[in-house]
Amino acid sequence: MTIAIYDLTVPVYTRMLTNLLTIMDKAEANAAERKFDTAVLASARLSPDMIPFRGQIMIATDHVKGSVSRLAGREVPSWPDTEQTFDELRARIRKALDLLATITPADLEGSEARDVTLKLGGNDVQENGLVYLTQRALPNFYFHITTAYAILRANGAPIGKRDYIG
């Protein structure tokens, strides 16, 4: 049995981003109950030298738009990283979900062998689609989604593994 790149991307990203919206809703409700502004959560981080929650969302959605666009042979959309509030972050997640809704299995057919070129450290790095997806895009996506979850959880949001997995 062959697994299609579409099956490794669009449904996976869609599920995790949808779960993230639910997690954010729970965190926001908890913040309201505890009478504090979600701006505290948007700026929260697990360690002083790490990217805050809002940055985790920006990077996770960047990996979504970047990977499906590159694998489909499309131009990667440019989104300014200006989101500060929970509402703005939700809108960015929904924008990524909207992009995913435009990708069809046919768009990604054969993309496992398609060359993908990335700029890393100022240099062009070329990988085939399967290596790019499985060794770069998906691990980075999961890292940032997991870190976003952990930041909210560490700040008291009543969320658990079921919320993360969906």
C-alpha positions in Angstrom: 0.0 0.0 0.0 1.3 3.4 -0.9 0.5 6.4 1.3 -0.2 9.6 -0.6 1.5 12.9 0.4 -2.0 14.4 0.6 -2.9 12.0 3.3 0.2 13.0 5.3 -0.5 16.7 5.0 -4.0 18.1 4.5 -6.0 15.9 6.9 -3.2 15.9 9.5 -2.7 19.7 9.5 -6.5 20.3 9.4 -7.1 18.1 12.4 -4.2 19.6 14.5 -5.1 23.2 13.6 -8.8 22.6 14.4 -7.7 21.0 17.8 -5.6 24.1 18.4 -8.6 26.4 18.0 -10.5 24.3 20.5 -7.5 24.4 22.9 -7.3 28.2 22.5 -11.1 28.5 23.2 -10.6 26.5 26.5 -7.6 28.6 27.5 -9.5 31.8 26.8 -12.6 30.7 28.8 -10.2 29.8 31.7 -8.5 33.2 31.5 -11.9 34.9 31.7 -12.9 32.7 34.6 -9.6 33.6 36.4 -10.0 37.3 35.3 -6.9 37.8 33.3 -6.3 39.0 29.8 -5.4 36.5 27.1 -2.6 38.9 26.1 -0.7 37.3 29.0 -1.1 33.9 27.3 -0.2 35.3 23.8 3.1 36.5 25.2 3.7 33.5 27.5 6.7 31.2 26.9 8.1 28.2 28.7 11.6 29.7 29.0 12.9 33.2 28.8 14.8 32.5 25.7 12.1 30.9 23.7 9.5 32.2 21.2 6.2 33.1 22.9 2.9 31.4 22.2 1.9 33.8 19.4 5.2 33.0 17.6 4.6 29.3 18.0 1.3 29.7 16.1 2.9 31.8 13.4 5.6 29.3 12.8 3.3 26.3 12.9 1.0 27.9 10.3 4.1 28.9 8.3 5.0 25.3 8.1 1.5 24.4 6.9 1.4 27.0 4.1 5.0 26.4 3.2 4.9 22.7 2.9 1.6 22.2 1.0 2.5 25.1 -1.3 6.0 23.8 -2.1 4.8 20.3 -2.5 2.0 21.4 -4.8 4.6 23.4 -6.8 2.9 26.7 -5.9 4.3 30.0 -4.7 4.3 30.1 -0.9 1.9 32.8 0.3 3.5 35.6 2.3 1.7 36.4 5.6 3.0 39.2 7.8 3.7 38.0 11.3 1.8 40.8 13.1 -0.7 38.8 15.1 -0.8 39.8 18.8 -4.2 38.8 20.2 -6.0 35.5 20.5 -8.5 36.7 17.9 -5.8 37.6 15.4 -4.1 34.2 16.0 -7.3 32.4 15.5 -7.8 34.3 12.2 -4.3 33.2 11.1 -5.1 29.5 11.9 -8.3 29.8 10.0 -6.4 31.3 7.0 -4.2 28.2 7.1 -7.3 26.0 7.2 -8.7 27.9 4.3 -5.5 27.3 2.3 -5.6 23.6 3.1 -9.2 23.5 1.8 -7.8 24.5 -1.6 -5.3 21.6 -1.9 -6.6 18.5 -3.6 -5.0 15.0 -3.8 -4.2 15.8 -7.5 -2.2 18.9 -6.4 0.1 16.7 -4.4 0.3 13.7 -6.6 3.9 12.8 -7.3 5.2 15.5 -4.9 7.2 12.9 -2.9 9.7 13.0 -5.7 9.4 16.7 -6.5 12.5 18.7 -5.6 11.8 21.3 -2.9 14.3 24.2 -2.5 14.6 26.0 0.9 16.7 28.9 2.0 18.6 27.8 5.1 21.3 30.0 6.6 21.4 32.0 3.4 22.0 28.9 1.3 19.7 27.0 -1.1 19.1 23.5 0.2 17.3 21.0 -2.1 15.4 18.0 -0.9 12.9 15.7 -2.5 9.4 16.1 -1.3 9.2 13.1 0.9 12.4 13.9 2.8 11.3 17.6 3.1 7.9 16.6 4.5 8.9 13.8 6.8 12.2 15.2 8.1 11.6 18.9 8.1 8.0 20.2 7.7 6.1 17.7 9.8 8.6 17.6 12.7 8.7 21.4 12.8 4.9 21.6 12.7 4.5 19.2 15.5 7.2 20.9 17.6 5.5 24.3 17.4 1.9 22.9 17.9 3.1 20.9 20.9 5.0 23.9 22.4 1.9 26.1 21.9 -0.1 23.5 23.8 2.5 23.2 26.6 2.6 27.0 27.0 -1.1 27.1 27.6 -1.1 24.1 29.8 1.8 25.5 31.9 -0.3 28.7 32.4 -3.2 26.7 33.9 -5.4 26.1 30.9 -7.6 23.0 31.7 -6.5 21.0 28.6 -5.1 17.5 28.3 -4.0 14.9 25.8 -7.5 14.4 24.5 -7.7 18.1 23.5 -4.3 17.9 21.8 -5.1 14.6 19.9 -8.7 15.5 19.3 
